[in-house]
């Protein structure tokens, strides 16, 4: 799967840039970092994470939508 020139290396580079964390009993490394974070009461299947700073949250999925908030990480 990770032969020289494989696209998997590029995918791994992208994931590693998002950081990593150890699981609760320090037996496994979790990548990306945010997969191991406590989201509190937020539903992990509907919660979204911003992967950059100063990302506009639009009022609708369109370039014509209004910016309702600026999100940071």
N, C-alpha and C positions, 0 to 999 in steps of 0.2 A: 504494500500500500504506500510506503514511503520510499519508493525508488527515486534515484536522482532525477530531477526534472519533473517529478510528480506535482500536480496541483495541490495535493494534500499539504505540502510544505508551506505554500502561500496561505492556506486556510489556518494552519497551525500558527503562523506568524501573526495573523489577525487576532486569533484567540489569545495568544500570549500577551499581546499588547494591552489587553483588558485586565491583566493581573490574575493572580491566583490566591487561593486560601486553603488552609487545611480543614478537613472535616472535624466534627466534634471530638472524636477520639484520636485525632492526628494520625490516622491510618491511611488516608488518601488525600491527594492533592486535587483540588477542585478548580477547574478553569471553565469559563472566566470567573473572576472573583465574585461577581454579584450573584451567582448561582448558590453561593453558600451563605448569603446574608439573610438575617431574620427580617421578614417583611411585615411583622406584626399581624394585624388583622387583614391585610391586603391579600386578595386572591392571587396566588402566583401564576394562574393561567390567564388572568386578564390584566395584570399589572404590567406596565411597560417601563422600560428603562431608557433614559437618554444617554447616548454614548459620546457626548461632546459637550462643550460649553456654549452658552448663548444660542440655544436651539429654539426657534419660534414654535409655540403650540398654537395651531390655527383653529379657528372656530368651526371650520369644515375642511374636508380633504381636497382642497383646491388652492391654487396660487392666488385666487381672488378672495379667499377667506381672510378674515380679519385676524391679526395676532392677538390672542387673548392673554398670553403669558410667555415669558422667556424662561426656559428651563436650563439648568446647569447640572450636568452629570446626574 
